Amino acid sequence: MLTMILLMLLQTAMLVLGQVALKLGMRDMPDWQWSWSYLWHEVLLNAWLMAAIILLVAANLFWLWLLDKYPFSQIYPLTSLGFVFGMLSGVFIFHESVGYLQWIGVVMVMLGCFFIAKA
C-alpha cells in the first residue's frame, strides 16, 4: 500500500513538473503562431518545453507500468493529487495568490485520496 502511494506521488510529481516546465517555457515566448519557423525556433529550441515533453512522456510511460501493477480503482483517484501539487506550484513557483476556499478544496482532495488509499 505504501509503495503504491509513493509511486503515485512520484508519477503525479512528474506530471506536475512537466506542466510547470510548459508554463516556464511559454511565459517568455512571443505570441503563438502556427508556422514551421515559429515551431522550430520558439518551440523545439526552447529548453523548458523540451524538458516538459521528456517529463510528460516519462510520466505517461510510468503510468502504463502502474496500470499493469495496481488496481485502477485505487491508483486513478490518486492522480487528483496533481491538483494539490499544481496549486502549490502556482503559489511557490509562480507567486500566484490562492484563496481560503481553494485551500479548503485542497484539504478535501487530500482527505479523499487518504480514504481511497485506505480502501
N, C-alpha and C positions, 0 to 999 in steps of 0.2 A: 504494500500500500504506500509506504513512504517513498519507495523507489519510483513508483508511478507518479506521485505528486512532484517529486524533484525533477523527473524527466519532463513532465508537462510544464513546469516552471521554466526549464531551460528552453524548450521549444517555443513557448509563448514569448520569452525574453528575446529570442532570435527574431521572431516576427515583429515585435515592437521595435527592436533596434533597426530592423530593415525599414520600417516606416519612418523612424526618426531620421535615418540616413536619407530617405527620399525627401523629407521636408528640408533637411540641411542642403541637399543638392539643388532643390528648386528655389530656395529663397534668394539666391544671388543671380539667378538666370534672367535673361531678358524675356519679354512676353513670349508665350508659346507660339510656335509656328509649325505648320505641317509641311515641312520641306526637308529634302535629304540633307542639305548643307546644315540646317539647324540641328537635325537629329545627330549628324556626325560631330559637329563642332561643340554643340552645347550639351548633348545628352551622352553620347558614347565616350566623350573625353572628360566627363565630369566624374571625378574620383568618388564623390559621395554617392552618386547614382549607381556606379559600378559596384560599390560596396553594398548598396541596398539590394541590387539584383542577386549578388552572391549570397547574402544573408537570407533573402526570401526563398531562393531556390533550395538552399541547405535546410531551412526550416521546414519546407514542404516535403523534402525527401525524408527528413527525420519524422515528420508527421505520418508518412506512409509506414515507416517502421513501427511507430507507436500503434497505429491502427491494427497492425498484424499481431501485436503482443498483448493488448489490453482491451477490455470491453468498451465498445463505442459509447455506451450509455454512461460510462464513468469519465472517459477522457474528453469527450467533446464538450460537455458543460464546463470543464476546467479551462477551456480556451477563453472563457469570459474573463479570466484574469488579465487578458490583454487590455481590457477596458481600464483596469486598475493601473497597470503599468503605463498605458498610454496617457492617462490623466497625470500620473506622477511625472512622466517625461515632459508633458506640457508645462507643468509647474516648474520643474527644476532645470530643464534644458532651454525651454523657450520663454520662460518667465511669464507664463500666462496666469491670469487670476482665475481662481476656482471658488465658487460659492459654497455655502454650507449644504445646500441641497445636493450638490454634486458629491460632497464628502459623504453624506448620508447614503447616497447611491453606491458609492464605493464600498462602504461597510456592508451594505446589503448584498452586493455581489460576492464579497469575501465570505460572508456567512453562508450564502448559497453554495459556494464552492466547498466550504468546510463540510456541510451536510451531505453533499453529493459524494465527496471523497470518503466519508464515513460509511456510506451505504454498502 
